[in-house]
Amino acid sequence: MSDKEFSLYEEEEKIINKANEFIDPSNESDLEEVRRQFSELLGNYKKLFKQSKRLIRMSDKMEAELAITKVELEKYSKKLKVQATTDPLTGLANRRKITELLEEGLNEIANNSKDNINIIMLDIDFFKKVNDTYGHPMGDEVIKVISNHMQDAIGKEGIVGRFGGEEFLTIFYNEDIKYVYKLADEIREEIKQKRIGFEEKKISVTVSMGIASSSESLNIGEILDIADKRLYEAKESGRNKVIFN
């Protein structure tokens, strides 16, 4: 309770006590004096009533403002959450989020909540050369086109994330490894056939991929390392390849 509210309660109590004196049968005040005092009392009560209404209006206004602030804070909180887990260029899950999802999935397998997980580590071949030759805007366009293609090709069957730079990580839950390999190779071929344009320039790129399975390890560091080594092998053996074993 604020000091102002307490002061109002004190004033109200005084008015009530004074009114009780007027209606006390033992009160022998003359009529004119009673009228004068009652008039004064009524005036004080009107002032008190106005102050009370003002406080109520202020309280209602503050409550409405607090409700608006709460909604705005919730929106801002959601926005921050999205920004913290989403790659700004592609709209995909960022490295932090995709890694978090992979770790959760591996834990669920360990707890028998999921059957298996397969991951694809994808890297754009000669991406530095694209940036050096055609500029970073073209490089950004290449990343966006490939991320969109990955999302369209994989759909609801998996989750795609930008793992860093020109590298992407895809998680498949409860899918046969042969199916994942076949899909990865189809994506590789489809990307190879694309012509990616920015302003007046058009180029083609290829991608290399390494696949790893939860049957090989339930440790997040190990399964990522396996996929990364196979991706490196794909690049070392000529690029534009998908390697599983």
N, C-alpha and C positions, 0 to 999 in steps of 0.2 A: 504494500500500500504506500502511495506517495505521500509526501508531507502535505501536499495540497488537498488530497482526498481526506487525510486525517483531520485537517483543519475544518473541512466541510462537515465532517461527522461531529466534531466538537460543537460547531455552531448550531447544527441541527438539534443536538442534545440540549443546548441552552434554550432554544426556542420551545422545544417540547416541555421542558421544565417550567418555563414561564407560563405557557398555556395551561399547564396543570394548576398553577397558582390561581389563575383566573377562575377556573371552574371549581376551586376548593370552596365548599360552603362557608368555611370560617373566614374567607376573604371579605373584609368589610370596606373595601375601597369604594369611593363614590363613583357614580356612573360615568361622569366626565373623565375622570382619571383612567377608569377602565377602558373607555373608548380611545383615549390618547395612547395608552400603552398597547392596546390591541392593534391600533393602526400602525404603530411603530413595529410591533411584532410581525404583522402581516407584510409590511415592507421588507423587513429582514428576511422573511421566509421566501418572498418573491425573488430577492437577490440570490438566496441560496438555491432556489429552484432553477434559476437561469444558469448559475455556475454548474449545477448538476447536469443540466442538458448539454452545456458546453463540453463537459468532461465526457459525457456519453458519445457526443459527436466525434470528439477527438479519439476516443477509444475505438469507435467504429471505423474511423479513417485509418488509424494505425493498424487495425486488424486486416482491413482490405489491402493496405500497402504491404503488410507482412505476407499475406497470401500471394500477392503478385511477385514479391521477392522470392518466396519459396519456389514458385513455378519457374521463375527465371534461373534460380540456382540449380534446380533439377535439370533444366535444359542445358545449362552450361556444364554441369557435371557429366551429362551424357555426351556432350560435344567433346569434352576433354578425354573421356573414355575412348571414344571413336578415334580421336587423334592419336591417343597413346597406343592403339592396337592396329591402326590402318596405315598402309603406305600411301602417302599423299599423291604420288604420280600415277599409280595404277588402281588405287582403291582396293587392292588386295590386303589380306592380313600381312602385317609387317613381320620382321624376323622374330621379334619378341613374342608375338601372338602365335605364329605358326609353330614355333618351338614349344611354347606352352601347351598347345593342342596336341603336339606329338608326345610330349611327356605324359599328359593326361591319358592319352590313348594307350601308351605302353603300360601305364599303371593299371588300366582297366583290364588289359590282357593278363597281367600278373594276378589280378583278382577274379579272373574268369568271367569278366563282364563283356569282353570282346574276343573274337576268335583269332584275328590276326590284323596286322598292319603292314602295308607295303608303301615305300616312299620312293619318289622320283626326284633326283637332284638334276636340274636342268641348267645349262649355261650356254649363253649365246656365243657362238664361235667368232673370233677375231673382232670382238666388240670394240676394243680400243682403237682398232683401225677404222671402224665406222665413225667414231667420234673425231679422230684425227683428220680423216679425209673429208667428211661431210658436215662436221660440227655437232655440238651437243644437242641442238634441237632435233636433228635427225636421229641421234642416239636415243633420245627420250621417246620419239615416235616409234622406234623399233621396239623398245621395251613395252610401250602401251599396246601395240598391235599383238605382240606375242602373249602378253598377259591376258588380253581379251580372247585370243584364240584358245589359250589354255582353259580359261573359264568355260567357254562355249563347248569345247570338246569334252571336258570332264564333267560339267554340269553338277548334279547332286551326288555323283558317285564318289567324289573326293573333295578335298579342300586345297586350294592353291594359295601359296603365300610368296611374297618377294623376300628371298632370303638375304639379299644384299647385292647392290650393283646390278649386274646382268644375270644374276643367279636366282632361280626359283625352286621352291620346294613344294611338292604335292604329296598329300597324305591320302591313302586309300584304306578304308575300313572294310574288313571281312570280304575281300575280293581275292580271287585266284591269281597267283603270281603270273601265270601264263596270259591271263586276260590283261593284266596291268602292263606286261611287256608288249603285247600286241597293240594296245592303245597308245603306249608311249611311242612305238615305232610309227604308227599312223600319224601321230601329231608331228613327229620329226619330219616325215615326208610332206605333210601339208604345209608346214612352215617353209620348207625348202622351195615349194612352188609359189609362195606368195611374192608379190611385188609391193614393197612398202614405199609409199611416197610421202614426201614432205616438200611443200612448195613446188618447184619444178624438177626436183630430183626423185628418182626411183631406184631402189636397190633391192637385192635379195640377200637373205642371210640363212645360215644353217645353225642348228643347235646340237649339242651333245648331251647325253643323259647317262646317269648311273642309278641303278635300282638296288634297293636293299629291303630285306624283309625282317619282320619281328621274329621269325623262326631262327634267324641268325643271332639276334641279340635283343634283349629287352632293356638294355642300357642306352639312354638317349645319345650319349657321347659316342658310343661304339657304333650304333646303327647309322648315325650321321657320317662317321668316319668311313664306314664301309661304302656308303653311297658316294661319298666324295672321292674315294680311291678309284671306284669304277668310272666315275665321271672323268677323272684324270686319265685313266686308261683309254677311255673313248677319245679323248683329245690327242693323246700321244700316238694313238694308232690311226690317226687320219681325220678325226673329227666327223661330225654329221653321223653319229652312231649312238646306239643305245646298248649299254652293257649291263648284264645282270650277274653273270658268274664267269 
